[in-house]
Amino acid sequence: MTEPRYDAVIHAPNRLQICAMLAAVDSMEFSRVRESLGVSDSVLSKHLKVLEGAGDASPGGEGKTPPPG
């Protein structure tokens, strides 16, 4: 069994909440995630880009959420 380790990408508080929300669904509207976190469009977009870069989120489906616009 692998030892648990801290992952700075996923374990940042907002990104951890995003992952938890998206893990339970096939997709979720950007505005719903933004409202749940209480952050601006730009803050959520930045977090999603970090998660996308790490392969933990992708725009447009499969448990992921698209950016605004």
N, C-alpha and C positions, 0 to 999 in steps of 0.2 A: 504494500500500500504506500502511496506517495504521501509524504509529509505535507500538511497545509502550508502555504506560503502566501505572503502578502503580494498582491499584484496592484501596483500603483494605478494602472489603467482602470481596472474594474472596481477597486475598493475605494476610490474617491467617492464621498457620500452621494452626490447627485448621480454619478454614473452607476453606482451600485443600485440605487433606486430605479433607474432606467432599466437596468438589466432584470431586476426583479419584476417590474411591470411587464416587460416584453416577453419574459420567459413563459408567462401563463397564457399568451394569446398568439394568434397567427399574424395579426397586424393591429396597429393602434394609430389613431390620428395624432399628428404632431401637436395640435392644440390641446388635446386631452393630456398628453404627457407634460406639456408646458404648464398647464393649469395645475396638474397634480403636484408638480415640483415647485410651483410658484416662482418661476424664472422667466426671463425675457426670451424672445425668439432667438436672439444672438447667442445667449448663454446655452440654450438647449442645442442649437446648431453646432456650437463648438464641442460640446460633450459628445454629440452623435458622431461628429467627424473623428474624434479620438477613438471612439468605440469601433467605427467603421474601419479605421486604419489598423486596428488590432484584430479585425475579423470578427468582432463580437456583435456587430449590427450592420445592416445593409438597408438602403432606402427601398421602399416599395413592397415589403411583404416578408413572408416567412418569419413571423415573430418580430419583425423589425418595423420601424416607422420612417416615413419619408420626411424630408425637410420641408419647410413652408414654401408656398408659392405655387 
